[in-house]
């Protein structure tokens, strides 16, 4: 559920014809609104916030904050002398001690009482104290992970994760965690909670790397994985037998496709319809070709680990010339 905690729009402030305006962009559109900011004293603070000598704005709208003491922290958090704000909305005055409040990232925050994890649980967010964590020895790693570097402790969603080694832990994309001892596949708990599960996989942590949205590799193996942040049941990972990472190439223009030597893989399965894998390439959306044929790429449901998933299936277009074919 991390994506739900991220901003869904972007805002920027500029001067136009003597006034300060805010441009909101997102979902393929832009909206420009004139603000109340004084053009002589205004400044942009980042994360959607701006202020002048007397006013504070978020996404172009005035908020009830003290401009003199107002500071932006990170990931939408900000505060003045008395109040903590999250994405422009004031938190309840008794929720946080504003003078001591800090934000380590999107998931972990702290005040004089200790460190707290912002969890998404059964369709609501709640701040849960991280037992034993010291704000003076804490940092957020990303996703649901944080650590106390000096104490050598890793936290997963606010709970101690004893399997992970604090000094060497790193993220690999949004689905993998690596430390000096192992590689772990991480996937969310589903649409009603953001509890994360770590499953150790048989991979070399020294050479493990993520290759696009569906493939990963170490020095000797290629893995296919599929994860859905909103559905815990849609999570699978397997080693692709007989495929080497040497020469392996993701075909980014075709969802789930990759080239492995003389094979074309479609979501980890050999695509037998492709006649000449060496020359296979994407054309306009919905089409591909090799030196012999043109292929129409049609969506098709495939049974994968107990669920149905839509993949692109290649079908030869009879009589089409790959050297002259154009999608018009």
Residue pairs with C-beta under 8 A, 6 or more apart in sequence:
1 120
1 188
1 191
1 193
1 194
1 229
2 106
2 107
2 143
2 144
2 194
2 229
3 229
4 120
5 75
5 106
5 107
5 118
5 120
5 125
6 106
7 47
7 48
7 76
7 87
8 26
8 27
9 24
9 25
9 26
9 27
9 59
10 24
10 25
10 26
11 22
11 23
11 24
11 25
11 48
11 59
11 60
12 22
12 23
12 25
12 44
13 20
13 21
13 22
13 23
13 35
13 37
13 42
13 44
13 50
13 60
14 20
14 21
14 23
15 21
15 39
16 32
18 39
19 34
19 35
19 39
20 34
20 35
20 37
20 38
20 39
20 42
20 50
21 32
21 33
21 34
21 35
21 60
22 32
22 33
22 35
22 50
22 57
22 59
22 60
23 30
23 31
23 32
24 30
24 31
24 32
24 33
24 59
24 60
25 31
33 60
35 50
35 57
35 60
36 55
36 57
36 62
37 50
37 51
37 52
37 55
37 57
38 52
38 53
38 54
38 55
40 52
41 52
41 53
42 50
42 51
42 52
43 50
43 51
43 52
44 50
45 51
45 70
45 71
45 72
45 78
46 72
47 72
47 74
47 75
47 76
47 78
48 58
48 59
48 76
48 87
48 88
49 56
49 57
49 58
49 70
49 72
49 78
49 88
50 56
50 57
51 57
51 67
51 70
52 67
53 67
54 67
55 62
55 67
56 62
56 63
56 65
56 66
56 67
56 70
56 80
57 63
58 85
58 87
58 88
59 88
61 88
63 85
63 88
63 90
64 90
65 78
65 80
65 83
65 85
65 90
66 80
66 81
66 82
67 80
69 80
69 81
70 78
70 79
70 80
71 78
71 79
71 80
72 78
73 79
73 101
73 102
73 103
74 103
74 105
75 103
75 105
75 106
76 86
76 87
76 88
76 106
77 84
77 85
77 86
77 101
77 103
77 109
78 84
78 85
79 85
79 98
79 101
80 98
81 98
81 99
82 93
82 98
83 90
83 91
83 93
83 98
84 90
84 91
84 95
84 96
84 98
84 101
85 91
95 127
96 109
96 111
97 111
97 112
97 113
98 111
100 110
100 111
100 112
101 109
101 110
101 111
102 109
102 110
102 111
102 135
103 109
104 110
104 115
104 138
104 139
104 140
104 146
105 140
105 142
105 146
106 118
106 140
107 117
107 118
107 140
107 143
107 144
107 146
107 157
108 115
108 116
108 117
108 118
108 130
108 138
108 140
108 146
108 155
108 158
109 115
109 116
109 118
109 127
110 116
110 133
110 135
110 138
111 135
113 129
114 129
114 130
114 133
114 134
114 135
115 129
115 130
115 133
115 134
115 135
115 138
115 146
116 127
116 128
116 129
116 130
116 158
117 127
117 128
117 129
117 130
117 144
117 146
117 155
117 157
117 158
118 125
118 126
118 127
119 125
119 126
119 127
119 128
119 157
119 158
119 194
120 193
120 194
121 192
121 193
121 194
121 195
122 192
122 193
123 192
128 158
129 158
130 146
130 155
130 158
132 153
132 160
133 146
133 148
133 153
133 155
134 148
134 151
137 148
137 149
137 150
137 151
138 146
138 147
138 148
139 146
139 147
139 149
140 146
141 147
141 154
141 169
141 171
142 171
143 171
143 174
143 186
143 196
144 156
144 157
144 194
144 196
145 154
145 155
145 156
145 161
145 164
145 169
145 171
145 177
146 154
146 155
146 158
147 153
147 154
147 155
147 166
147 169
148 155
148 166
149 166
149 167
151 166
152 165
152 166
152 167
153 160
153 166
154 160
154 161
154 162
154 164
154 165
154 166
154 169
155 161
156 164
156 196
156 198
157 194
157 195
157 196
161 198
163 182
163 184
163 198
163 200
164 177
164 179
164 184
164 198
165 179
165 180
165 181
168 179
168 180
168 181
169 177
169 178
169 179
170 177
170 178
170 179
171 177
171 178
172 178
172 183
172 208
172 209
172 210
172 216
173 210
173 216
174 186
174 227
175 185
175 186
175 187
175 210
175 225
175 227
176 183
176 184
176 185
176 186
176 208
176 210
176 216
177 183
177 184
177 186
177 198
178 184
178 205
178 208
179 205
180 205
181 205
182 200
182 203
182 205
183 200
183 201
183 203
183 204
183 205
183 208
183 218
184 198
184 199
184 200
184 201
185 198
185 199
185 200
185 201
185 225
185 235
185 237
186 196
186 197
186 198
186 199
187 196
187 197
187 227
187 232
187 235
188 194
188 195
188 196
188 227
188 229
188 230
188 232
189 195
189 196
189 197
189 232
190 230
190 231
190 232
190 233
191 230
191 231
197 232
199 237
201 223
201 237
202 239
203 216
203 218
203 221
203 223
204 218
204 219
204 220
206 219
207 217
207 218
207 219
208 216
208 217
208 218
209 216
209 217
209 218
210 216
211 217
211 222
211 248
211 250
211 258
212 250
212 252
212 258
213 255
213 256
214 224
214 225
214 226
214 250
214 256
214 258
214 267
214 268
215 222
215 223
215 224
215 225
215 248
215 250
215 258
215 268
216 222
216 223
216 225
217 223
217 245
217 248
218 245
219 245
220 244
220 245
221 239
221 240
221 245
222 239
222 240
222 243
222 244
222 245
222 248
222 260
223 237
223 238
223 239
223 240
224 237
224 238
224 240
224 265
224 267
224 268
225 236
225 237
225 238
226 234
226 235
226 236
226 237
226 267
226 304
226 305
226 309
227 234
227 235
228 234
228 235
233 306
233 307
234 307
234 309
236 304
236 305
238 268
240 260
240 265
240 268
243 260
243 261
243 263
243 265
244 260
244 261
247 259
247 260
247 261
248 258
248 259
248 260
249 258
249 259
249 260
250 257
250 258
251 257
251 258
251 259
251 264
251 280
251 281
251 282
253 282
254 282
254 288
254 297
254 312
255 311
255 312
256 266
256 267
256 268
256 311
256 312
257 264
257 265
257 266
257 271
257 312
258 264
258 265
259 265
259 277
259 280
261 277
262 277
262 278
263 270
263 277
264 270
264 271
264 274
264 277
264 280
265 271
266 311
266 312
266 313
266 314
267 302
267 304
267 309
267 311
271 314
273 295
273 313
273 314
273 315
273 316
274 280
274 290
274 295
274 314
275 290
275 292
275 293
275 316
276 290
276 291
276 292
276 293
277 290
278 290
279 289
279 290
279 291
279 292
280 288
280 289
280 290
281 288
281 289
281 290
282 288
283 289
283 294
283 325
283 327
284 326
284 327
285 327
286 296
286 297
286 298
286 327
287 294
287 295
287 296
287 297
287 325
287 327
288 294
288 295
288 297
288 314
289 295
289 322
289 325
290 322
291 322
292 322
293 316
293 317
293 320
293 322
294 316
294 317
294 320
294 321
294 322
294 325
295 314
295 315
295 316
295 317
296 314
296 315
296 317
297 312
297 313
297 314
297 315
298 312
298 313
298 315
299 310
299 311
299 312
299 313
300 310
300 311
300 312
300 313
301 308
301 309
301 310
301 311
302 308
302 309
302 310
302 311
317 325
